Structures are given as C-alpha cells and as structure tokens.
Amino acid sequence: MRIARLLLISFCVLLSSCNLPASRATSTPDYVATQVSVALTSQPTPQPLNPTDTTSPAASPEPSQTLTPNSTPEATQTATISPTDPRDFLGSPDFVDTIDTGASFGLSGKSYDDDYTSIRVENGQLILTSKYATGYRGWRTGGTKLKDAYIEAPMHVGDCAGMDTYGLVYRSPDFVKGYWFELTCEGGWSFGYWNGDEYINLKVGSNDNGAILTGSNQTNRVGAMVSGNSHKLYVNGQLIAEVQDSTFTEAGSYGAVIAAYNTPNFTVSIDEFSYWTLQ
C-alpha cells in the first residue's frame, strides 16, 4: 500500500512539471505554450544549448508591460524593398488571420500565464511577454496546419536590446515541436527546431544585408517559405538564407516564440499572420 501511494505521488509530481496540450475531445485544436532555458553566446550569432527546465501554467495575471496598437516608433529606420519579396510574386494571400478574437490560438476570452511568459490577445494583437531576462523561451501555435506554404507575420517589439529574441514558429505537428526562425534585437538571426526534448540549431547569421531593423520600437516582417525539405527565410521581403532539413515534413501549425535576454518584460505584438499555400 505504501509503495502504491509513493508511485501515485511520483506520478503527480511528474505531471506538474509538464505542459501538455488540452484534450483532443474539444471542438478547437490543442494549444501549448512552453518555455525552455537556452543560453546564447556572444553577439551576433546565437548558439542555443540544451534546455534545462520547463514550467507548468500558473494563474493568469496581466503582464506588467503591454504594447498599444497606436504606439509610435521612436526610431526612423525603414525596411529596404526587395524585388524578390514573396508578397510581390505570390500575389494576394490565401488567408490572413487578423487575430480579432484569439480563437485560432485558443485565447478567446482568456490568456496564458506562467512563471516566465504571458500570452494574450488584445485589440486584435497576439501579445507575448517574456517576464525576466533569463533566456526562457515561450511560444504559442495555432491556426490552420500548413505543409508547403509561405507564412509571414509583422512582429513589433517594444523596449528591446542585445540578444532579446523573437520569431516565427511553423510546421508544428503537435503544438509543441516545430521549426523556429528567430531574430535578435541587435540584428542576429538563427534557424532550428525544437524536437520536444531539445533545441537543434541548424544555421545562424548576422544582419549582413541590413534587412533586419534593430533596436526598440521596430516592426520586422518575418517569413518562411517551406516546400518539401527547403526552407527559405525572409525578413522584410529579403531572402536571408535557405536551409535544407527534413525533420518535420508534414503539415503543422504556426505561431510565435519569444525570449528576453537583456530586457525584463520584453514584449512582441503581432496583428496578423498571412499565408500562401504552394502547389
């Protein structure tokens, strides 16, 4: 009897340390926001290490810093227009998720909040806040599952410095795993994937062509064109890199990832996700 009680206690402890999707019996998709502790080396090329921790959801207080949709950028940088911008040669998107209610991300009338990350929908924006400058990553995926497609989102940062990180998640087969295309506030970028247990880095780089707008109060249009094993990565319509990888080849959901390294309450807001399906 004592052994059975100990096993039951151990099982409960294990459950409390994991973030798992909701039951698939519900009428909406499963969603999960997870954090991993990832250390990066010196600028400008991030080198993720193995994660060291995950945390379970807590109560849902409002985060201490938000962005308003009418905030005025302080910097005067402008994005360079590229003739290879997918928006130009693909035409109108097949779908634009304007995040009016948050239903596509499982956030209609509610928010997600844990010890490190808060995620909510407000004023037609998906807003992610990384509470502490510790490198813990939080992410949220949802929407239509896509296989071969071009996906992009305008991502607006508030106060931002150094290695503060944000980016696009796509081809997430189970709302946990998936590819991450991330930017840093200072202009670095990285591409890799989370396999459910660890982060695998595939490629890193710096802002060689000046496509990434750096610093606080900037908006970067972050996109990924995935077809089979080919991943073409774009910022503000400019091709940053092309990577070949076949880890996730089936349709998956899309979303965003965030991690503060320099700025407590680092916040990213996204007012739409657009996608074009590829034949």
C-alpha positions in Angstrom: 0.0 0.0 0.0 2.8 2.4 0.9 4.6 1.6 -2.4 1.4 2.3 -4.3 1.0 5.7 -2.6 4.6 6.6 -3.4 4.1 5.8 -7.0 1.0 7.9 -7.1 2.8 10.9 -5.6 5.7 10.5 -8.0 3.2 10.4 -10.9 1.6 13.6 -9.8 4.9 15.4 -9.4 5.8 14.4 -12.9 2.6 15.8 -14.3 3.0 19.1 -12.6 6.3 19.7 -14.4 5.0 19.4 -17.9 2.9 21.4 -20.3 0.7 19.2 -22.3 -2.0 20.0 -24.9 -5.6 20.0 -23.9 -7.8 17.1 -24.6 -8.5 16.4 -28.3 -12.1 15.9 -27.5 -12.7 19.6 -27.5 -14.0 21.4 -30.6 -10.9 23.5 -31.0 -7.3 22.5 -31.7 -4.9 21.8 -28.8 -2.6 24.6 -27.8 0.5 24.7 -25.7 2.9 27.4 -24.6 6.2 26.1 -23.3 9.4 27.6 -22.0 13.0 26.4 -22.4 16.1 27.9 -21.0 18.5 28.5 -23.8 21.9 30.1 -23.4 23.4 32.1 -26.3 27.0 33.0 -26.9 28.4 36.4 -27.8 26.8 38.5 -30.5 25.8 38.4 -33.3 25.3 34.7 -33.8 23.2 32.8 -31.2 24.3 29.3 -30.3 21.4 27.6 -28.4 22.4 25.0 -25.8 20.3 22.2 -24.4 17.2 23.3 -22.4 17.4 23.0 -18.6 13.8 23.4 -17.5 10.2 23.6 -18.3 7.4 25.0 -16.2 3.7 24.4 -15.8 1.0 27.0 -16.3 0.2 29.3 -13.4 -2.6 31.8 -12.7 -3.3 34.5 -15.3 -2.4 38.0 -14.0 -2.0 40.7 -16.6 1.7 41.3 -17.5 3.3 44.4 -16.3 4.1 45.8 -19.7 1.9 45.9 -22.8 2.0 47.5 -26.3 -0.7 49.7 -27.6 -1.7 49.3 -31.2 -1.2 53.0 -31.8 2.3 53.3 -30.3 4.7 55.5 -32.4 8.1 54.0 -33.3 10.9 56.2 -31.9 13.5 55.1 -34.4 13.4 56.2 -38.1 14.7 53.1 -39.8 12.8 51.9 -42.9 12.9 48.5 -44.5 14.6 48.1 -47.9 12.2 46.9 -50.6 13.4 43.8 -52.3 12.4 42.7 -55.8 12.3 39.1 -54.5 9.7 39.8 -51.9 7.3 36.9 -51.8 4.4 39.3 -51.4 5.2 40.6 -54.9 5.4 37.4 -56.8 2.9 35.3 -54.9 0.0 37.9 -55.1 -2.7 38.1 -52.5 -2.5 35.7 -49.5 -4.7 32.7 -49.4 -5.7 33.6 -45.9 -5.0 36.4 -43.4 -5.5 35.6 -39.7 -6.3 39.0 -38.2 -6.4 37.6 -34.7 -9.6 39.5 -33.9 -10.8 37.2 -31.2 -7.8 34.9 -30.4 -9.9 31.8 -31.2 -7.3 30.5 -33.7 -4.7 30.4 -30.9 -7.1 29.1 -28.2 -7.1 32.5 -26.5 -10.7 33.7 -27.0 -11.7 35.3 -23.7 -8.7 34.1 -21.8 -4.9 34.4 -21.6 -1.9 32.2 -20.9 0.4 33.0 -18.0 3.2 31.1 -16.2 6.3 31.9 -14.2 8.2 33.2 -17.3 5.8 34.1 -20.1 2.4 35.6 -20.6 0.5 35.4 -23.9 -2.8 37.0 -24.7 -4.9 38.6 -27.4 -5.8 42.2 -27.0 -7.0 44.8 -29.5 -6.6 42.4 -32.4 -3.0 41.5 -31.5 -1.3 38.4 -30.2 0.9 39.8 -27.5 3.8 37.7 -25.9 5.7 39.0 -22.9 8.9 37.4 -21.6 8.9 38.5 -17.9 12.6 38.0 -16.9 15.9 38.4 -18.8 16.8 34.8 -18.3 16.6 33.4 -21.8 13.5 31.3 -21.1 11.5 30.8 -24.3 7.8 30.9 -24.6 5.8 30.1 -27.7 2.2 29.7 -28.9 1.0 28.0 -32.1 -2.4 27.7 -33.6 -4.3 28.4 -36.9 -4.5 26.2 -39.9 -2.0 23.4 -40.2 0.1 24.0 -43.3 2.6 21.9 -45.2 4.1 23.7 -48.2 3.5 27.4 -47.8 4.8 30.8 -47.4 4.0 32.1 -43.9 4.8 35.6 -42.6 3.9 38.0 -39.8 4.8 41.6 -38.9 6.4 41.4 -35.5 6.5 44.6 -33.4 8.9 44.9 -30.5 8.7 47.4 -27.6 11.8 48.1 -25.5 14.4 45.8 -26.8 18.2 45.3 -26.6 21.0 42.9 -27.4 20.1 39.3 -27.6 16.3 39.7 -26.9 14.9 37.1 -29.2 11.6 36.7 -31.1 10.4 34.9 -34.2 8.2 32.7 -36.2 7.2 29.1 -35.4 5.9 26.8 -38.2 5.3 23.2 -39.2 4.5 22.4 -35.6 2.9 18.9 -35.8 1.6 18.8 -32.2 1.7 22.4 -31.0 4.9 21.6 -29.2 7.6 20.7 -31.7 8.4 22.7 -34.8 10.8 25.0 -36.7 11.9 28.3 -35.2 13.1 31.3 -37.3 14.3 33.8 -34.7 15.7 37.4 -34.8 17.6 39.2 -32.1 17.2 42.9 -31.2 20.7 43.6 -32.3 20.3 42.0 -35.7 21.4 38.4 -35.4 19.2 35.5 -36.5 19.0 31.7 -36.1 17.1 28.8 -37.5 16.5 25.5 -35.9 13.8 23.3 -34.4 12.5 22.1 -31.1 12.1 18.3 -31.1 10.1 18.1 -27.9 13.2 17.4 -25.8 15.9 19.8 -27.0 16.6 22.6 -29.4 18.6 21.7 -32.5 20.4 24.6 -34.2 20.7 24.4 -37.9 22.0 27.8 -39.0 22.9 31.3 -37.6 23.9 34.6 -39.1 24.1 38.3 -38.8 22.5 41.3 -40.4 24.7 41.3 -43.5 22.2 42.8 -45.9 20.7 45.2 -43.5 17.2 43.6 -43.8 16.6 43.4 -40.0 15.5 46.6 -38.3 17.3 46.7 -35.0 16.6 48.3 -31.6 13.4 49.2 -29.8 10.0 50.0 -31.3 10.6 48.3 -34.6 8.5 46.1 -36.8 10.1 43.3 -38.8 8.1 41.2 -41.3 9.3 37.7 -40.6 8.6 35.0 -43.1 9.4 31.4 -44.1 8.8 29.7 -47.4 8.8 25.9 -46.9 8.4 23.4 -49.7 9.4 19.8 -49.1 12.8 20.0 -47.3 13.6 23.5 -48.5 13.3 26.4 -46.0 13.7 29.9 -47.4 13.9 32.5 -44.6 12.8 36.1 -45.2 12.9 39.4 -43.3 11.0 42.4 -44.7 10.8 40.7 -48.1 14.6 40.0 -48.3 15.9 36.5 -48.5 18.2 35.8 -45.5 19.1 32.2 -46.0 18.0 28.9 -47.5 18.3 25.7 -45.4 17.6 22.1 -46.3 16.1 20.0 -43.5 13.6 17.1 -43.4 12.9 16.8 -39.7 9.2 17.9 -40.0 7.7 17.2 -43.4 4.0 17.0 -42.6 1.6 19.9 -42.1 1.9 21.8 -38.9 0.6 24.9 -37.1 2.2 28.3 -37.0 2.8 30.9 -34.3 5.5 32.9 -32.5 8.3 32.5 -30.0 9.9 34.9 -27.5 12.8 35.1 -25.0 14.2 38.0 -23.1 18.0 38.1 -22.5 18.5 41.8 -21.8 15.1 43.4 -21.2 12.7 42.2 -18.5 9.1 42.3 -19.7 10.3 42.2 -23.3 7.2 42.3 -25.4 6.3 41.4 -29.0 2.9 42.1 -30.6 1.6 40.6 -33.9 -1.6 41.8 -35.6 -1.8 39.2 -38.3 -0.4 36.0 -39.8 -0.7 35.6 -43.6 -0.1 32.5 -45.6 0.1 31.4 -49.2 -0.2 27.7 -50.0 2.3 26.3 -52.5 1.4 23.7 -55.2 
